[in-house]
Amino acid sequence: MKFHNTPNEEVKLPDGRIIYLSRSAAIVAIILAKEHDNDDIYVLTEKRSAIMDEPNKWAAVSGYIDWNESGYEAIIREIYEETSFYLPDHKSALVFDNDGQPFYVHTDPKTDAKQNISLTYIFIYEFIKLPRKIENFKDKEISQIKWMKLSEVFTGDKKWAFDHDKRIEMAYTKFY
């Protein structure tokens, strides 16, 4: 059998330890929500700032896993850092989170310029009062935050980063 992999590079630290340069673990959050008084489904989205990869495109909340952090802990942190939406504050309206496990894992190095390994998590809320104030939250990585109607995701007039529109559609199809 022939393999086409490239072994990870080794870096020797001054203290003698060796670390390996390897692919990064990215995390993605698909947050779907239904309010008390309407049947529309909303998804928490963000428009990436000009300083980020895939600038000025829409995306689901995403980031990277830090050292000593589980994927679930990382996604809760990233959502809070980028949007100020703190999932534990809305636990009573959470109806599904796939037991804190990713519902989709992407590992194809040919479809990601950085060859990230992406873990996509889902959070479904019902009968929630959407915290609209987060749409005013400011972060250097994000130029706009929006509770977007699900129907807007698929209108075709928005450019999406990292195929996140496909992940949103996948989550909706799988869990609704």
MARBA-819403 format. One line per field, with one value per residue: residue in one letter; x, z, y of N, C-alpha, C in turn. Coordinates in steps of 0.2 Angstrom, whole numbers, plus 5000, padded with zeros to 4 digits. Example, Ala and Ser with C-alpha at 12.3 -4.5 7.8 and 13.67 -1.06 7.14 Angstrom:
# residues 2
aa <- a/s
n_X <- 5066/5064
n_Z <- 5039/5035
n_Y <- 4972/4989
ca_X <- 5062/5068
ca_Z <- 5039/5036
ca_Y <- 4978/4995
c_X <- 5066/5064
c_Z <- 5039/5039
c_Y <- 4984/5000
//
This chain:
# residues 176
aa <- m/k/f/h/n/t/p/n/e/e/v/k/l/p/d/g/r/i/i/y/l/s/r/s/a/a/i/v/a/i/i/l/a/k/e/h/d/n/d/d/i/y/v/l/t/e/k/r/s/a/i/m/d/e/p/n/k/w/a/a/v/s/g/y/i/d/w/n/e/s/g/y/e/a/i/i/r/e/i/y/e/e/t/s/f/y/l/p/d/h/k/s/a/l/v/f/d/n/d/g/q/p/f/y/v/h/t/d/p/k/t/d/a/k/q/n/i/s/l/t/y/i/f/i/y/e/f/i/k/l/p/r/k/i/e/n/f/k/d/k/e/i/s/q/i/k/w/m/k/l/s/e/v/f/t/g/d/k/k/w/a/f/d/h/d/k/r/i/e/m/a/y/t/k/f/y
n_X <- 5004/5003/5007/5003/5006/5014/5026/5025/5034/5048/5052/5064/5065/5073/5074/5076/5064/5054/5043/5029/5025/5009/4993/4980/4966/4951/4936/4918/4902/4886/4872/4856/4840/4823/4811/4800/4788/4786/4788/4799/4816/4831/4849/4864/4876/4891/4900/4915/4930/4941/4954/4954/4956/4947/4940/4927/4917/4902/4900/4898/4900/4917/4933/4948/4954/4961/4976/4975/4961/4945/4935/4922/4922/4930/4922/4912/4919/4924/4912/4907/4918/4918/4905/4899/4888/4884/4883/4879/4871/4859/4854/4842/4833/4839/4838/4844/4861/4869/4874/4886/4895/4904/4894/4898/4913/4927/4940/4947/4961/4962/4953/4954/4964/4973/4973/4965/4958/4941/4929/4912/4900/4883/4870/4854/4840/4825/4810/4816/4821/4828/4844/4846/4855/4868/4871/4876/4889/4906/4921/4938/4940/4928/4916/4902/4888/4875/4858/4853/4839/4835/4831/4837/4850/4851/4848/4857/4863/4873/4890/4899/4911/4922/4913/4902/4889/4884/4887/4877/4866/4867/4866/4853/4845/4848/4844/4831
n_Z <- 5000/4996/5003/5005/5014/5024/5036/5052/5057/5068/5082/5092/5108/5119/5132/5129/5126/5113/5101/5090/5074/5069/5062/5065/5077/5074/5079/5077/5079/5077/5080/5083/5085/5092/5095/5108/5103/5089/5074/5066/5063/5070/5067/5074/5068/5061/5054/5047/5051/5042/5045/5046/5041/5026/5024/5027/5025/5029/5043/5054/5072/5076/5080/5088/5097/5113/5122/5134/5134/5131/5116/5118/5129/5123/5112/5119/5125/5114/5108/5117/5118/5105/5103/5115/5119/5131/5133/5145/5152/5146/5148/5152/5140/5131/5121/5114/5112/5107/5116/5120/5111/5095/5080/5067/5059/5050/5040/5028/5020/5008/5006/5014/5017/5027/5032/5043/5056/5058/5070/5072/5082/5088/5094/5100/5103/5111/5113/5118/5123/5112/5114/5109/5111/5109/5096/5095/5101/5101/5093/5088/5078/5072/5062/5061/5070/5070/5073/5062/5051/5047/5034/5027/5026/5016/5004/4995/4992/5001/5005/5011/5023/5024/5020/5029/5027/5022/5032/5042/5035/5035/5048/5051/5043/5048/5061/5063
n_Y <- 4994/5011/5026/5044/5053/5066/5066/5074/5088/5089/5099/5104/5109/5122/5116/5103/5095/5088/5094/5092/5098/5099/5096/5108/5108/5113/5121/5122/5130/5127/5135/5134/5142/5144/5156/5161/5166/5164/5156/5155/5149/5153/5156/5158/5169/5176/5189/5189/5199/5210/5206/5193/5175/5171/5184/5196/5187/5177/5167/5152/5153/5150/5143/5139/5124/5126/5122/5109/5108/5103/5099/5103/5112/5121/5126/5132/5143/5150/5154/5163/5172/5178/5182/5186/5178/5167/5151/5142/5151/5150/5137/5132/5133/5125/5111/5102/5095/5086/5078/5085/5081/5082/5083/5082/5079/5085/5080/5081/5086/5092/5101/5112/5126/5127/5115/5111/5101/5099/5101/5100/5106/5106/5116/5117/5127/5130/5140/5151/5168/5177/5184/5198/5209/5204/5206/5218/5217/5219/5214/5211/5202/5200/5207/5209/5203/5192/5186/5176/5173/5157/5154/5165/5161/5153/5160/5164/5176/5179/5178/5164/5158/5144/5134/5135/5137/5126/5117/5122/5119/5105/5102/5107/5099/5086/5087/5092
ca_X <- 5000/5007/5004/5005/5007/5020/5027/5025/5041/5050/5055/5067/5065/5079/5074/5077/5058/5052/5036/5028/5021/5004/4987/4976/4959/4946/4929/4913/4896/4879/4867/4849/4835/4816/4809/4793/4782/4787/4790/4806/4822/4837/4856/4869/4881/4895/4903/4922/4933/4946/4960/4954/4955/4940/4938/4921/4912/4898/4902/4896/4905/4922/4940/4953/4955/4968/4980/4971/4954/4941/4932/4916/4925/4933/4917/4908/4923/4924/4906/4907/4923/4917/4899/4896/4883/4886/4878/4877/4866/4853/4853/4835/4830/4843/4834/4849/4868/4872/4878/4892/4900/4903/4890/4901/4920/4930/4947/4950/4966/4962/4947/4955/4970/4977/4972/4962/4953/4936/4924/4906/4895/4876/4866/4847/4836/4818/4806/4821/4821/4835/4848/4848/4860/4874/4872/4880/4895/4912/4927/4942/4939/4921/4913/4895/4885/4868/4854/4850/4834/4838/4829/4842/4856/4850/4845/4862/4866/4879/4896/4900/4917/4923/4907/4898/4882/4883/4886/4871/4860/4867/4863/4846/4842/4849/4841/4824
ca_Z <- 5000/4996/5007/5003/5020/5025/5043/5056/5058/5075/5084/5098/5113/5123/5137/5126/5124/5106/5100/5083/5071/5066/5060/5071/5078/5073/5081/5074/5083/5074/5086/5080/5090/5090/5100/5111/5100/5082/5071/5063/5066/5069/5068/5077/5063/5062/5048/5049/5049/5036/5047/5047/5035/5023/5027/5025/5024/5035/5046/5061/5077/5076/5082/5089/5104/5116/5126/5140/5134/5127/5111/5121/5133/5118/5108/5124/5126/5108/5107/5122/5116/5099/5103/5122/5121/5136/5133/5152/5155/5143/5148/5152/5134/5127/5120/5111/5111/5105/5122/5120/5106/5088/5075/5061/5059/5044/5040/5021/5019/5001/5006/5019/5015/5033/5033/5049/5057/5061/5074/5072/5087/5087/5100/5098/5108/5109/5118/5120/5121/5109/5117/5103/5113/5107/5089/5096/5104/5097/5093/5082/5073/5069/5060/5063/5073/5068/5073/5055/5050/5043/5027/5025/5025/5009/4999/4989/4991/5006/5004/5017/5024/5026/5019/5035/5025/5021/5039/5044/5031/5037/5055/5051/5040/5052/5068/5062
ca_Y <- 5000/5017/5032/5050/5058/5070/5066/5080/5091/5089/5105/5103/5115/5123/5111/5096/5092/5088/5095/5091/5103/5095/5100/5111/5106/5119/5120/5126/5129/5128/5137/5135/5144/5146/5160/5159/5169/5164/5149/5156/5147/5157/5153/5163/5170/5181/5191/5189/5205/5210/5204/5186/5171/5172/5190/5199/5182/5175/5160/5150/5154/5145/5145/5133/5121/5127/5117/5107/5110/5098/5102/5106/5118/5126/5129/5137/5148/5153/5157/5168/5177/5181/5185/5187/5173/5162/5145/5140/5156/5148/5130/5130/5133/5120/5105/5097/5097/5080/5076/5088/5078/5084/5079/5081/5079/5086/5079/5081/5091/5096/5106/5117/5128/5126/5108/5110/5096/5103/5097/5104/5105/5109/5118/5118/5130/5132/5144/5156/5175/5178/5189/5202/5213/5202/5209/5225/5215/5221/5210/5213/5196/5199/5214/5209/5197/5192/5180/5176/5168/5151/5155/5170/5157/5149/5164/5164/5183/5180/5173/5160/5155/5138/5130/5135/5137/5118/5114/5124/5115/5098/5102/5108/5093/5081/5087/5095
c_X <- 5004/5003/5007/5006/5014/5021/5027/5032/5042/5053/5058/5068/5071/5080/5075/5070/5057/5045/5035/5023/5015/4998/4983/4969/4955/4939/4924/4906/4890/4874/4861/4844/4829/4814/4802/4788/4782/4790/4796/4811/4828/4844/4860/4875/4885/4899/4911/4925/4938/4952/4960/4954/4948/4937/4931/4916/4908/4901/4898/4901/4910/4928/4944/4953/4962/4970/4976/4964/4950/4938/4926/4917/4927/4927/4913/4912/4923/4918/4905/4912/4921/4910/4896/4890/4886/4881/4875/4871/4859/4851/4846/4831/4834/4839/4839/4856/4872/4876/4885/4897/4899/4898/4893/4909/4923/4937/4951/4955/4966/4957/4948/4963/4975/4977/4970/4958/4947/4931/4918/4901/4888/4873/4859/4843/4829/4815/4811/4819/4828/4838/4850/4854/4867/4876/4876/4887/4901/4918/4931/4942/4933/4919/4906/4893/4878/4864/4850/4844/4837/4836/4834/4848/4856/4848/4851/4865/4872/4884/4898/4908/4917/4917/4902/4891/4880/4883/4880/4865/4861/4864/4855/4842/4842/4845/4834/4820
c_Z <- 5000/4999/5004/5008/5020/5033/5046/5057/5066/5076/5091/5102/5116/5129/5135/5124/5116/5106/5092/5080/5067/5064/5066/5071/5079/5076/5078/5078/5078/5080/5082/5086/5088/5096/5102/5106/5092/5080/5067/5067/5064/5070/5070/5072/5065/5055/5050/5047/5044/5039/5048/5041/5033/5025/5024/5023/5030/5037/5052/5065/5076/5079/5083/5096/5107/5120/5132/5140/5129/5121/5113/5125/5128/5114/5113/5124/5120/5106/5111/5120/5110/5099/5109/5123/5125/5137/5140/5154/5151/5143/5148/5145/5129/5127/5117/5110/5109/5110/5122/5115/5099/5084/5068/5062/5052/5044/5033/5020/5013/5001/5011/5018/5021/5035/5040/5050/5061/5064/5074/5077/5085/5094/5097/5104/5106/5115/5121/5118/5118/5112/5111/5104/5110/5100/5090/5099/5099/5098/5087/5076/5069/5068/5061/5066/5072/5070/5067/5055/5046/5036/5024/5023/5018/5003/4993/4989/4996/5004/5011/5017/5026/5025/5025/5033/5024/5028/5043/5041/5034/5044/5055/5048/5044/5059/5068/5058
c_Y <- 5006/5023/5039/5055/5061/5069/5073/5082/5091/5096/5103/5109/5116/5118/5104/5092/5093/5089/5094/5096/5099/5099/5102/5108/5112/5117/5124/5125/5131/5129/5139/5137/5146/5150/5158/5160/5169/5158/5149/5152/5151/5154/5159/5163/5176/5183/5192/5196/5204/5207/5196/5182/5172/5178/5192/5193/5180/5168/5159/5152/5148/5148/5138/5131/5123/5121/5115/5109/5105/5103/5106/5112/5123/5130/5134/5143/5153/5157/5163/5174/5181/5184/5187/5182/5167/5156/5143/5145/5154/5141/5128/5129/5128/5114/5100/5099/5091/5077/5078/5085/5081/5080/5078/5083/5080/5085/5080/5087/5095/5101/5112/5120/5127/5119/5106/5104/5099/5099/5102/5102/5109/5110/5120/5121/5131/5136/5149/5163/5176/5184/5194/5207/5211/5204/5215/5223/5217/5216/5211/5208/5196/5206/5215/5202/5197/5185/5180/5171/5163/5152/5160/5166/5155/5153/5165/5171/5184/5175/5170/5158/5148/5133/5130/5135/5130/5115/5116/5120/5108/5098/5103/5102/5087/5081/5090/5091
//
